[in-house]
Amino acid sequence: MTAEASRIWRCPSCNRLLVEKSVDYARARHAELVARTRAGSVEFVREATWPAYLASLKRCRCGSRRELKAVPPGGVRGQLDLMADAVVLQ
């Protein structure tokens, strides 16, 4: 985790911890994904896949559409980097 304070969320379905990231983080990850794609029109791929990519980062990877629950500060201790996924909330 970085030095900046991040909010932590818990998926009510699978209890997975998620660390809140910014939309800029999502854009950078998406740009890396598109750069690895060997498509004819990179711009088209970027524009076509961005909405779905952003939507996938707004929920837990277990597929649950239930609302994420905020974890109180100090409620989680230990090596959080090893067991947390990124989530983008607006």
N, CA, C and O atoms as a GROMACS GRO file, in nm:
protein
  360
    1MET      N    1   0.084  -0.117   0.000
    1MET     CA    2   0.000   0.000   0.000
    1MET      C    3   0.089   0.123   0.000
    1MET      O    4   0.200   0.120   0.051
    2THR      N    5   0.041   0.230  -0.056
    2THR     CA    6   0.121   0.351  -0.062
    2THR      C    7   0.110   0.428   0.068
    2THR      O    8   0.035   0.389   0.158
    3ALA      N    9   0.186   0.537   0.077
    3ALA     CA   10   0.187   0.616   0.199
    3ALA      C   11   0.057   0.694   0.218
    3ALA      O   12   0.026   0.735   0.330
    4GLU      N   13  -0.018   0.715   0.111
    4GLU     CA   14  -0.143   0.788   0.123
    4GLU      C   15  -0.248   0.704   0.194
    4GLU      O   16  -0.248   0.582   0.185
    5ALA      N   17  -0.336   0.771   0.263
    5ALA     CA   18  -0.442   0.700   0.336
    5ALA      C   19  -0.546   0.650   0.236
    5ALA      O   20  -0.594   0.727   0.152
    6SER      N   21  -0.580   0.525   0.245
    6SER     CA   22  -0.679   0.465   0.156
    6SER      C   23  -0.795   0.413   0.238
    6SER      O   24  -0.778   0.365   0.350
    7ARG      N   25  -0.913   0.422   0.180
    7ARG     CA   26  -1.029   0.364   0.246
    7ARG      C   27  -1.036   0.217   0.210
    7ARG      O   28  -1.003   0.178   0.098
    8ILE      N   29  -1.078   0.137   0.304
    8ILE     CA   30  -1.087  -0.007   0.283
    8ILE      C   31  -1.234  -0.048   0.289
    8ILE      O   32  -1.310  -0.001   0.374
    9TRP      N   33  -1.273  -0.135   0.197
    9TRP     CA   34  -1.409  -0.182   0.185
    9TRP      C   35  -1.410  -0.333   0.196
    9TRP      O   36  -1.311  -0.398   0.165
   10ARG      N   37  -1.523  -0.389   0.238
   10ARG     CA   38  -1.538  -0.533   0.248
   10ARG      C   39  -1.659  -0.575   0.165
   10ARG      O   40  -1.764  -0.513   0.170
   11CYS      N   41  -1.641  -0.681   0.089
   11CYS     CA   42  -1.751  -0.739   0.012
   11CYS      C   43  -1.838  -0.819   0.108
   11CYS      O   44  -1.787  -0.909   0.175
   12PRO      N   45  -1.968  -0.791   0.116
   12PRO     CA   46  -2.054  -0.865   0.208
   12PRO      C   47  -2.077  -1.010   0.165
   12PRO      O   48  -2.117  -1.092   0.248
   13SER      N   49  -2.053  -1.042   0.040
   13SER     CA   50  -2.075  -1.179  -0.009
   13SER      C   51  -1.960  -1.272   0.024
   13SER      O   52  -1.981  -1.383   0.072
   14CYS      N   53  -1.836  -1.226  -0.003
   14CYS     CA   54  -1.721  -1.315   0.013
   14CYS      C   55  -1.622  -1.267   0.120
   14CYS      O   56  -1.523  -1.334   0.146
   15ASN      N   57  -1.649  -1.153   0.182
   15ASN     CA   58  -1.563  -1.094   0.285
   15ASN      C   59  -1.423  -1.055   0.236
   15ASN      O   60  -1.332  -1.037   0.317
   16ARG      N   61  -1.406  -1.042   0.105
   16ARG     CA   62  -1.278  -0.998   0.050
   16ARG      C   63  -1.259  -0.849   0.080
   16ARG      O   64  -1.354  -0.771   0.074
   17LEU      N   65  -1.136  -0.811   0.113
   17LEU     CA   66  -1.104  -0.671   0.138
   17LEU      C   67  -1.066  -0.603   0.008
   17LEU      O   68  -0.996  -0.661  -0.076
   18LEU      N   69  -1.112  -0.480  -0.008
   18LEU     CA   70  -1.085  -0.402  -0.128
   18LEU      C   71  -1.032  -0.265  -0.087
   18LEU      O   72  -1.088  -0.201   0.002
   19VAL      N   73  -0.925  -0.221  -0.151
   19VAL     CA   74  -0.866  -0.092  -0.122
   19VAL      C   75  -0.914   0.006  -0.230
   19VAL      O   76  -0.901  -0.021  -0.349
   20GLU      N   77  -0.968   0.118  -0.187
   20GLU     CA   78  -1.020   0.217  -0.280
   20GLU      C   79  -0.907   0.284  -0.356
   20GLU      O   80  -0.809   0.329  -0.297
   21LYS      N   81  -0.922   0.290  -0.487
   21LYS     CA   82  -0.824   0.354  -0.574
   21LYS      C   83  -0.895   0.463  -0.655
   21LYS      O   84  -1.018   0.467  -0.661
   22SER      N   85  -0.817   0.550  -0.716
   22SER     CA   86  -0.874   0.660  -0.794
   22SER      C   87  -0.903   0.616  -0.938
   22SER      O   88  -0.859   0.511  -0.982
   23VAL      N   89  -0.978   0.699  -1.009
   23VAL     CA   90  -1.006   0.674  -1.149
   23VAL      C   91  -0.877   0.684  -1.230
   23VAL      O   92  -0.861   0.615  -1.330
   24ASP      N   93  -0.785   0.769  -1.186
   24ASP     CA   94  -0.655   0.779  -1.254
   24ASP      C   95  -0.580   0.646  -1.248
   24ASP      O   96  -0.517   0.607  -1.346
   25TYR      N   97  -0.588   0.578  -1.136
   25TYR     CA   98  -0.528   0.445  -1.122
   25TYR      C   99  -0.590   0.350  -1.224
   25TYR      O  100  -0.520   0.274  -1.290
   26ALA      N  101  -0.724   0.354  -1.236
   26ALA     CA  102  -0.794   0.267  -1.331
   26ALA      C  103  -0.753   0.300  -1.474
   26ALA      O  104  -0.734   0.209  -1.555
   27ARG      N  105  -0.740   0.429  -1.506
   27ARG     CA  106  -0.699   0.469  -1.642
   27ARG      C  107  -0.559   0.417  -1.674
   27ARG      O  108  -0.535   0.370  -1.785
   28ALA      N  109  -0.468   0.425  -1.578
   28ALA     CA  110  -0.331   0.377  -1.599
   28ALA      C  111  -0.331   0.225  -1.621
   28ALA      O  112  -0.262   0.176  -1.711
   29ARG      N  113  -0.406   0.152  -1.540
   29ARG     CA  114  -0.413   0.007  -1.557
   29ARG      C  115  -0.476  -0.030  -1.691
   29ARG      O  116  -0.431  -0.124  -1.758
   30HIS      N  117  -0.579   0.043  -1.731
   30HIS     CA  118  -0.645   0.017  -1.859
   30HIS      C  119  -0.551   0.047  -1.975
   30HIS      O  120  -0.548  -0.026  -2.074
   31ALA      N  121  -0.474   0.154  -1.963
   31ALA     CA  122  -0.377   0.189  -2.068
   31ALA      C  123  -0.272   0.078  -2.083
   31ALA      O  124  -0.233   0.045  -2.194
   32GLU      N  125  -0.228   0.020  -1.971
   32GLU     CA  126  -0.133  -0.092  -1.977
   32GLU      C  127  -0.196  -0.212  -2.047
   32GLU      O  128  -0.132  -0.278  -2.129
   33LEU      N  129  -0.322  -0.239  -2.015
   33LEU     CA  130  -0.393  -0.351  -2.076
   33LEU      C  131  -0.407  -0.332  -2.227
   33LEU      O  132  -0.384  -0.425  -2.304
   34VAL      N  133  -0.444  -0.212  -2.269
   34VAL     CA  134  -0.462  -0.182  -2.411
   34VAL      C  135  -0.327  -0.187  -2.483
   34VAL      O  136  -0.320  -0.231  -2.598
   35ALA      N  137  -0.220  -0.143  -2.417
   35ALA     CA  138  -0.088  -0.145  -2.479
   35ALA      C  139  -0.043  -0.288  -2.508
   35ALA      O  140   0.028  -0.312  -2.606
   36ARG      N  141  -0.084  -0.383  -2.425
   36ARG     CA  142  -0.047  -0.523  -2.446
   36ARG      C  143  -0.131  -0.589  -2.555
   36ARG      O  144  -0.096  -0.697  -2.604
   37THR      N  145  -0.241  -0.526  -2.593
   37THR     CA  146  -0.330  -0.581  -2.695
   37THR      C  147  -0.273  -0.553  -2.833
   37THR      O  148  -0.228  -0.442  -2.862
   38ARG      N  149  -0.274  -0.652  -2.916
   38ARG     CA  150  -0.223  -0.635  -3.052
   38ARG      C  151  -0.342  -0.623  -3.148
   38ARG      O  152  -0.365  -0.709  -3.233
   39ALA      N  153  -0.416  -0.516  -3.132
   39ALA     CA  154  -0.534  -0.494  -3.216
   39ALA      C  155  -0.499  -0.394  -3.327
   39ALA      O  156  -0.401  -0.320  -3.317
   40GLY      N  157  -0.579  -0.394  -3.431
   40GLY     CA  158  -0.555  -0.304  -3.544
   40GLY      C  159  -0.573  -0.158  -3.504
   40GLY      O  160  -0.490  -0.074  -3.540
   41SER      N  161  -0.678  -0.128  -3.433
   41SER     CA  162  -0.707   0.010  -3.393
   41SER      C  163  -0.704   0.020  -3.241
   41SER      O  164  -0.802  -0.013  -3.173
   42VAL      N  165  -0.593   0.065  -3.189
   42VAL     CA  166  -0.577   0.076  -3.044
   42VAL      C  167  -0.677   0.175  -2.984
   42VAL      O  168  -0.730   0.154  -2.875
   43GLU      N  169  -0.701   0.284  -3.056
   43GLU     CA  170  -0.795   0.386  -3.007
   43GLU      C  171  -0.936   0.329  -2.994
   43GLU      O  172  -1.006   0.355  -2.896
   44PHE      N  173  -0.977   0.249  -3.093
   44PHE     CA  174  -1.110   0.187  -3.088
   44PHE      C  175  -1.120   0.091  -2.969
   44PHE      O  176  -1.219   0.092  -2.897
   45VAL      N  177  -1.016   0.009  -2.950
   45VAL     CA  178  -1.015  -0.086  -2.839
   45VAL      C  179  -1.022  -0.011  -2.707
   45VAL      O  180  -1.095  -0.051  -2.616
   46ARG      N  181  -0.947   0.098  -2.695
   46ARG     CA  182  -0.946   0.177  -2.571
   46ARG      C  183  -1.085   0.232  -2.541
   46ARG      O  184  -1.134   0.221  -2.428
   47GLU      N  185  -1.148   0.292  -2.641
   47GLU     CA  186  -1.281   0.350  -2.620
   47GLU      C  187  -1.389   0.245  -2.597
   47GLU      O  188  -1.482   0.267  -2.520
   48ALA      N  189  -1.376   0.132  -2.664
   48ALA     CA  190  -1.479   0.028  -2.652
   48ALA      C  191  -1.472  -0.047  -2.520
   48ALA      O  192  -1.576  -0.089  -2.467
   49THR      N  193  -1.353  -0.064  -2.465
   49THR     CA  194  -1.339  -0.146  -2.344
   49THR      C  195  -1.337  -0.066  -2.215
   49THR      O  196  -1.354  -0.124  -2.108
   50TRP      N  197  -1.318   0.066  -2.222
   50TRP     CA  198  -1.307   0.146  -2.099
   50TRP      C  199  -1.430   0.138  -2.009
   50TRP      O  200  -1.414   0.115  -1.890
   51PRO      N  201  -1.553   0.155  -2.060
   51PRO     CA  202  -1.669   0.149  -1.969
   51PRO      C  203  -1.682   0.015  -1.895
   51PRO      O  204  -1.711   0.011  -1.776
   52ALA      N  205  -1.659  -0.094  -1.966
   52ALA     CA  206  -1.670  -0.226  -1.902
   52ALA      C  207  -1.556  -0.247  -1.803
   52ALA      O  208  -1.576  -0.306  -1.696
   53TYR      N  209  -1.436  -0.199  -1.836
   53TYR     CA  210  -1.323  -0.214  -1.746
   53TYR      C  211  -1.347  -0.137  -1.617
   53TYR      O  212  -1.323  -0.189  -1.508
   54LEU      N  213  -1.395  -0.013  -1.629
   54LEU     CA  214  -1.422   0.069  -1.511
   54LEU      C  215  -1.532   0.005  -1.427
   54LEU      O  216  -1.523   0.002  -1.304
   55ALA      N  217  -1.636  -0.046  -1.491
   55ALA     CA  218  -1.745  -0.112  -1.418
   55ALA      C  219  -1.694  -0.234  -1.343
   55ALA      O  220  -1.740  -0.262  -1.232
   56SER      N  221  -1.600  -0.308  -1.402
   56SER     CA  222  -1.548  -0.427  -1.335
   56SER      C  223  -1.467  -0.391  -1.211
   56SER      O  224  -1.459  -0.470  -1.117
   57LEU      N  225  -1.408  -0.271  -1.210
   57LEU     CA  226  -1.331  -0.229  -1.093
   57LEU      C  227  -1.418  -0.166  -0.985
   57LEU      O  228  -1.369  -0.133  -0.877
   58LYS      N  229  -1.547  -0.150  -1.011
   58LYS     CA  230  -1.637  -0.091  -0.912
   58LYS      C  231  -1.707  -0.196  -0.827
   58LYS      O  232  -1.789  -0.163  -0.742
   59ARG      N  233  -1.674  -0.323  -0.851
   59ARG     CA  234  -1.734  -0.429  -0.769
   59ARG      C  235  -1.630  -0.536  -0.741
   59ARG      O  236  -1.522  -0.538  -0.801
   60CYS      N  237  -1.664  -0.622  -0.651
   60CYS     CA  238  -1.574  -0.729  -0.611
   60CYS      C  239  -1.558  -0.830  -0.724
   60CYS      O  240  -1.649  -0.849  -0.804
   61ARG      N  241  -1.443  -0.895  -0.730
   61ARG     CA  242  -1.420  -0.990  -0.837
   61ARG      C  243  -1.497  -1.121  -0.818
   61ARG      O  244  -1.496  -1.206  -0.907
   62CYS      N  245  -1.564  -1.138  -0.704
   62CYS     CA  246  -1.648  -1.256  -0.686
   62CYS      C  247  -1.775  -1.246  -0.771
   62CYS      O  248  -1.848  -1.344  -0.787
   63GLY      N  249  -1.802  -1.127  -0.825
   63GLY     CA  250  -1.916  -1.108  -0.912
   63GLY      C  251  -2.039  -1.054  -0.841
   63GLY      O  252  -2.140  -1.027  -0.905
   64SER      N  253  -2.031  -1.039  -0.711
   64SER     CA  254  -2.145  -0.989  -0.635
   64SER      C  255  -2.175  -0.844  -0.671
   64SER      O  256  -2.083  -0.763  -0.689
   65ARG      N  257  -2.301  -0.811  -0.680
   65ARG     CA  258  -2.342  -0.673  -0.707
   65ARG      C  259  -2.393  -0.605  -0.580
   65ARG      O  260  -2.448  -0.494  -0.586
   66ARG      N  261  -2.376  -0.672  -0.467
   66ARG     CA  262  -2.419  -0.613  -0.340
   66ARG      C  263  -2.331  -0.494  -0.306
   66ARG      O  264  -2.215  -0.487  -0.348
   67GLU      N  265  -2.386  -0.401  -0.231
   67GLU     CA  266  -2.313  -0.279  -0.195
   67GLU      C  267  -2.198  -0.313  -0.100
   67GLU      O  268  -2.215  -0.387  -0.003
   68LEU      N  269  -2.081  -0.256  -0.130
   68LEU     CA  270  -1.964  -0.280  -0.046
   68LEU      C  271  -1.981  -0.207   0.087
   68LEU      O  272  -2.042  -0.100   0.093
   69LYS      N  273  -1.928  -0.265   0.193
   69LYS     CA  274  -1.938  -0.208   0.327
   69LYS      C  275  -1.804  -0.148   0.365
   69LYS      O  276  -1.699  -0.211   0.348
   70ALA      N  277  -1.805  -0.026   0.417
   70ALA     CA  278  -1.682   0.040   0.460
   70ALA      C  279  -1.627  -0.027   0.586
   70ALA      O  280  -1.703  -0.064   0.676
   71VAL      N  281  -1.496  -0.043   0.590
   71VAL     CA  282  -1.429  -0.100   0.707
   71VAL      C  283  -1.378   0.018   0.790
   71VAL      O  284  -1.310   0.105   0.735
   72PRO      N  285  -1.407   0.023   0.920
   72PRO     CA  286  -1.361   0.136   1.001
   72PRO      C  287  -1.208   0.142   1.005
   72PRO      O  288  -1.142   0.038   1.002
   73PRO      N  289  -1.152   0.264   1.011
   73PRO     CA  290  -1.006   0.277   1.020
   73PRO      C  291  -0.953   0.201   1.141
   73PRO      O  292  -1.011   0.207   1.250
   74GLY      N  293  -0.844   0.131   1.121
   74GLY     CA  294  -0.788   0.052   1.230
   74GLY      C  295  -0.857  -0.082   1.249
   74GLY      O  296  -0.822  -0.158   1.339
   75GLY      N  297  -0.954  -0.112   1.165
   75GLY     CA  298  -1.028  -0.237   1.178
   75GLY      C  299  -0.955  -0.356   1.117
   75GLY      O  300  -0.993  -0.470   1.140
   76VAL      N  301  -0.852  -0.328   1.039
   76VAL     CA  302  -0.777  -0.434   0.973
   76VAL      C  303  -0.630  -0.414   1.003
   76VAL      O  304  -0.577  -0.303   0.989
   77ARG      N  305  -0.564  -0.520   1.043
   77ARG     CA  306  -0.420  -0.513   1.070
   77ARG      C  307  -0.349  -0.625   0.997
   77ARG      O  308  -0.413  -0.722   0.954
   78GLY      N  309  -0.220  -0.613   0.982
   78GLY     CA  310  -0.142  -0.720   0.919
   78GLY      C  311  -0.096  -0.680   0.781
   78GLY      O  312  -0.093  -0.562   0.746
   79GLN      N  313  -0.060  -0.779   0.704
   79GLN     CA  314  -0.009  -0.755   0.570
   79GLN      C  315  -0.125  -0.742   0.472
   79GLN      O  316  -0.160  -0.837   0.403
   80LEU      N  317  -0.181  -0.625   0.468
   80LEU     CA  318  -0.299  -0.599   0.387
   80LEU      C  319  -0.268  -0.610   0.238
   80LEU      O  320  -0.356  -0.649   0.161
   81ASP      N  321  -0.146  -0.577   0.196
   81ASP     CA  322  -0.113  -0.581   0.054
   81ASP      C  323  -0.130  -0.719  -0.006
   81ASP      O  324  -0.160  -0.731  -0.125
   82LEU      N  325  -0.114  -0.822   0.072
   82LEU     CA  326  -0.120  -0.957   0.020
   82LEU      C  327  -0.261  -1.008  -0.002
   82LEU      O  328  -0.282  -1.102  -0.078
   83MET      N  329  -0.358  -0.948   0.063
   83MET     CA  330  -0.494  -1.002   0.054
   83MET      C  331  -0.599  -0.899   0.014
   83MET      O  332  -0.718  -0.920   0.037
   84ALA      N  333  -0.557  -0.787  -0.045
   84ALA     CA  334  -0.653  -0.684  -0.083
   84ALA      C  335  -0.653  -0.664  -0.234
   84ALA      O  336  -0.549  -0.671  -0.299
   85ASP      N  337  -0.770  -0.640  -0.290
   85ASP     CA  338  -0.787  -0.608  -0.430
   85ASP      C  339  -0.819  -0.460  -0.442
   85ASP      O  340  -0.857  -0.396  -0.344
   86ALA      N  341  -0.803  -0.407  -0.562
   86ALA     CA  342  -0.834  -0.266  -0.586
   86ALA      C  343  -0.980  -0.251  -0.626
   86ALA      O  344  -1.036  -0.338  -0.692
   87VAL      N  345  -1.040  -0.142  -0.586
   87VAL     CA  346  -1.176  -0.108  -0.625
   87VAL      C  347  -1.180   0.043  -0.649
   87VAL      O  348  -1.116   0.119  -0.577
   88VAL      N  349  -1.255   0.085  -0.751
   88VAL     CA  350  -1.267   0.226  -0.784
   88VAL      C  351  -1.409   0.269  -0.751
   88VAL      O  352  -1.505   0.215  -0.806
   89LEU      N  353  -1.422   0.366  -0.662
   89LEU     CA  354  -1.553   0.418  -0.623
   89LEU      C  355  -1.558   0.566  -0.656
   89LEU      O  356  -1.460   0.638  -0.637
   90GLN      N  357  -1.671   0.610  -0.704
   90GLN     CA  358  -1.686   0.753  -0.735
   90GLN      C  359  -1.795   0.811  -0.651
   90GLN      O  360  -1.824   0.930  -0.661
   0.00000   0.00000   0.00000
